[in-house]
Amino acid sequence: MGNLSNQVLGDAHGKVGHVVFRLRKGNNIISKVPPKRTKPPTEKELAIREKFGLTGKVARAIYSIAQMKEVWPQMSGKMTVCNEIFQINYKLLNTLANLGGVSVAPLYGFNVINPVVTVAASSVHLGTDALGVSVGIDTSIEKYAIACGVVILQNPTLESWPKSEVVAFKTTQHNLDLINPVDLTAQFSGTELTKFSGYTTKAAFVCILTLDDTGKAIRYSETVKSA
């Protein structure tokens, strides 16, 4: 394997003869074209492929939510925020048959009490006990709250559709209230509703974000899952 540096015409990628160019973490990597496979993949290899593909869909969906980009840290080096989301969730997810977990926000968010995530025909609802004053929220800075998350969809109603999809969602912002129970609903519409409605099995993962006066995300909760 070689490394191409100081290239004149930009980043190289793709196959040229017996050589493959790849861009990895900002570096151009040169390697030989792998030999053609003659044996079918094993069950373990298929499970790894499925997990990798599912994690990619989840990471892209989380990254598509503007506020989530603000709370995921930018790691040192050339790893992107989306790469970081992928790496954390690859450790948590399993396969479609046994999903495991998802971390919508970074690990170690503030706890929520008695969370209930309900997936309805066209919406996702999050209800919890009151956040209270002991979770470290500074109401002089944090003024609003939203719920953000992803839904992993399985078992499409149309045979031509992929066997799984992931859709992102977020609620409209509400005034931050530490005293009363949390009651936040994300409503799907348009293309996202069509996709959401086209699958019979749905698992939602959601967290709460607090926002300042400008709508910038400040703090996040743990991720909770629908039953």
C-alpha positions as CSV (number, residue, x, y, z in Angstrom):
1,M,0.0,0.0,0.0
2,G,1.3,3.4,-0.9
3,N,0.5,7.0,0.0
4,L,0.2,9.8,-2.6
5,S,1.2,13.2,-1.4
6,N,1.5,16.7,-3.0
7,Q,-0.7,15.7,-5.9
8,V,-1.2,18.4,-8.5
9,L,-4.7,17.6,-9.9
10,G,-6.6,17.1,-6.7
11,D,-7.5,13.9,-4.8
12,A,-7.3,10.7,-6.7
13,H,-9.9,7.9,-6.3
14,G,-11.0,4.9,-8.2
15,K,-9.4,2.1,-10.2
16,V,-6.6,2.7,-12.7
17,G,-5.3,-0.6,-14.2
18,H,-4.2,-2.8,-11.4
19,V,-4.1,0.1,-8.8
20,V,-6.9,1.5,-6.7
21,F,-6.8,5.0,-5.2
22,R,-8.8,5.7,-2.0
23,L,-9.2,8.9,0.0
24,R,-9.0,8.1,3.7
25,K,-9.0,10.8,6.4
26,G,-7.7,13.3,3.9
27,N,-4.9,11.1,2.6
28,N,-4.7,9.4,-0.8
29,I,-4.0,5.7,-0.4
30,I,-2.8,3.5,-3.2
31,S,-3.3,-0.3,-3.2
32,K,-3.5,-3.2,-5.5
33,V,-6.9,-4.3,-6.9
34,P,-8.1,-7.1,-4.6
35,P,-8.5,-10.5,-6.3
36,K,-12.0,-11.5,-7.3
37,R,-13.8,-13.6,-4.7
38,T,-14.8,-17.1,-5.6
39,K,-16.5,-18.2,-2.3
40,P,-19.8,-16.9,-1.1
41,P,-19.7,-14.7,2.0
42,T,-20.1,-16.4,5.4
43,E,-23.0,-15.6,7.7
44,K,-20.5,-13.7,9.9
45,E,-19.4,-11.6,7.0
46,L,-23.0,-10.9,5.9
47,A,-23.8,-9.8,9.5
48,I,-20.8,-7.4,9.5
49,R,-21.9,-6.0,6.1
50,E,-25.4,-5.5,7.4
51,K,-24.1,-3.8,10.6
52,F,-21.8,-1.5,8.7
53,G,-24.6,-0.5,6.3
54,L,-27.1,0.1,9.1
55,T,-24.6,2.2,11.1
56,G,-23.9,4.3,8.0
57,K,-27.6,5.1,7.5
58,V,-28.0,5.9,11.2
59,A,-24.9,8.2,11.3
60,R,-26.0,10.1,8.1
61,A,-29.5,10.5,9.6
62,I,-28.2,11.9,12.8
63,Y,-25.7,14.2,11.0
64,S,-28.5,15.6,8.9
65,I,-30.0,17.3,12.0
66,A,-28.3,20.7,12.2
67,Q,-28.5,20.9,16.0
68,M,-26.9,17.5,16.4
69,K,-23.8,18.7,14.5
70,E,-23.4,21.3,17.2
71,V,-23.3,18.9,20.2
72,W,-21.1,16.1,18.6
73,P,-17.4,17.1,19.2
74,Q,-15.0,17.7,16.4
75,M,-12.3,15.1,17.1
76,S,-8.6,15.9,16.6
77,G,-7.0,14.8,13.4
78,K,-8.9,14.4,10.2
79,M,-11.9,12.5,11.5
80,T,-15.2,14.3,10.6
81,V,-18.1,14.7,13.0
82,C,-20.1,12.2,10.8
83,N,-17.2,9.7,11.2
84,E,-17.3,10.1,15.0
85,I,-21.1,9.5,15.0
86,F,-20.4,6.4,12.9
87,Q,-17.7,5.0,15.2
88,I,-19.7,5.5,18.4
89,N,-22.8,3.9,17.0
90,Y,-20.9,1.0,15.3
91,K,-20.0,-0.1,18.8
92,L,-23.7,0.0,20.0
93,L,-25.6,-1.4,17.0
94,N,-25.9,-5.0,16.1
95,T,-28.0,-6.3,13.2
96,L,-31.6,-5.7,12.0
97,A,-32.8,-8.8,13.8
98,N,-31.2,-7.5,17.1
99,L,-30.8,-3.8,16.8
100,G,-28.9,-3.0,20.0
101,G,-28.6,0.7,20.8
102,V,-28.2,4.0,19.1
103,S,-26.6,7.2,20.5
104,V,-28.3,10.1,18.9
105,A,-26.2,12.5,21.0
106,P,-22.8,11.9,22.4
107,L,-22.6,9.6,25.4
108,Y,-23.2,10.8,29.0
109,G,-26.0,13.2,28.5
110,F,-28.2,14.2,31.4
111,N,-30.7,11.6,32.6
112,V,-34.4,11.8,32.0
113,I,-36.9,10.2,34.4
114,N,-39.6,7.7,33.3
115,P,-39.2,8.3,29.5
116,V,-41.8,6.9,27.2
117,V,-41.2,7.1,23.4
118,T,-44.3,6.4,21.3
119,V,-44.3,5.8,17.6
120,A,-47.6,6.6,16.1
121,A,-48.9,6.5,12.5
122,S,-47.3,9.7,11.4
123,S,-45.3,11.0,14.5
124,V,-43.0,10.2,17.3
125,H,-43.8,11.4,20.8
126,L,-41.5,11.7,23.8
127,G,-42.8,12.1,27.3
128,T,-40.8,12.2,30.6
129,D,-41.2,13.4,34.1
130,A,-40.2,17.0,34.7
131,L,-36.5,17.6,34.1
132,G,-36.0,19.3,37.4
133,V,-33.4,21.7,38.6
134,S,-30.7,19.2,39.5
135,V,-29.6,18.2,35.9
136,G,-27.3,21.2,35.5
137,I,-29.4,23.3,33.1
138,D,-28.7,27.0,33.2
139,T,-32.0,28.7,32.4
140,S,-30.2,32.1,32.1
141,I,-28.7,30.7,28.9
142,E,-30.8,27.7,27.9
143,K,-34.2,28.9,26.9
144,Y,-35.8,26.3,24.6
145,A,-36.0,22.5,24.2
146,I,-36.5,20.2,21.3
147,A,-36.4,16.4,20.8
148,C,-34.3,14.9,18.0
149,G,-33.8,11.4,16.9
150,V,-33.9,8.7,14.3
151,V,-36.3,5.9,13.5
152,I,-35.0,2.6,12.1
153,L,-37.6,1.2,9.7
154,Q,-37.9,-2.5,8.7
155,N,-40.3,-4.7,6.8
156,P,-41.4,-2.5,3.8
157,T,-44.9,-2.8,2.5
158,L,-43.6,-2.8,-1.1
159,E,-41.2,-5.5,-2.3
160,S,-39.1,-3.0,-4.4
161,W,-38.2,-0.9,-1.3
162,P,-35.0,-1.5,0.7
163,K,-35.5,-3.9,3.6
164,S,-34.5,-1.1,6.0
165,E,-34.4,2.7,6.1
166,V,-33.5,5.3,8.7
167,V,-35.3,8.6,8.9
168,A,-34.4,11.6,11.1
169,F,-36.8,13.8,13.0
170,K,-36.9,16.8,15.3
171,T,-39.7,18.6,17.1
172,T,-40.4,22.3,16.9
173,Q,-38.8,24.2,19.8
174,H,-40.7,24.8,23.0
175,N,-40.0,27.1,25.9
176,L,-37.7,25.2,28.3
177,D,-39.7,24.1,31.4
178,L,-38.0,22.3,34.2
179,I,-41.1,22.0,36.5
180,N,-43.7,20.3,34.3
181,P,-43.5,17.0,32.5
182,V,-41.8,16.9,29.0
183,D,-44.3,16.5,26.2
184,L,-42.7,16.7,22.7
185,T,-44.0,15.4,19.4
186,A,-42.3,15.3,16.0
187,Q,-44.7,15.1,13.1
188,F,-43.7,13.6,9.7
189,S,-44.9,15.0,6.4
190,G,-44.2,14.8,2.7
191,T,-41.5,12.4,1.4
192,E,-40.5,11.5,5.0
193,L,-44.0,10.6,5.9
194,T,-44.3,8.4,2.8
195,K,-41.1,6.5,3.8
196,F,-42.1,6.4,7.5
197,S,-45.6,5.0,6.6
198,G,-44.2,2.4,4.2
199,Y,-42.6,0.2,6.8
200,T,-44.4,-1.9,9.4
201,T,-41.6,-2.2,12.0
202,K,-40.3,1.0,13.6
203,A,-37.8,1.6,16.4
204,A,-37.3,5.2,17.5
205,F,-34.3,6.6,19.4
206,V,-34.6,10.1,20.7
207,C,-32.8,12.7,23.0
208,I,-33.6,16.2,24.3
209,L,-31.6,19.2,23.3
210,T,-31.6,22.6,25.1
211,L,-31.1,25.7,23.0
212,D,-30.1,29.3,23.7
213,D,-31.9,32.4,22.4
214,T,-30.3,32.0,19.0
215,G,-31.3,28.4,18.6
216,K,-27.8,27.0,19.3
217,A,-27.7,23.6,21.0
218,I,-26.2,23.8,24.5
219,R,-26.9,20.6,26.3
220,Y,-28.3,17.1,25.5
221,S,-29.9,14.2,27.3
222,E,-29.2,10.5,27.2
223,T,-30.8,8.7,24.2
224,V,-34.0,6.7,24.9
225,K,-35.7,4.1,22.8
226,S,-39.3,3.3,22.0
227,A,-40.7,0.1,23.5
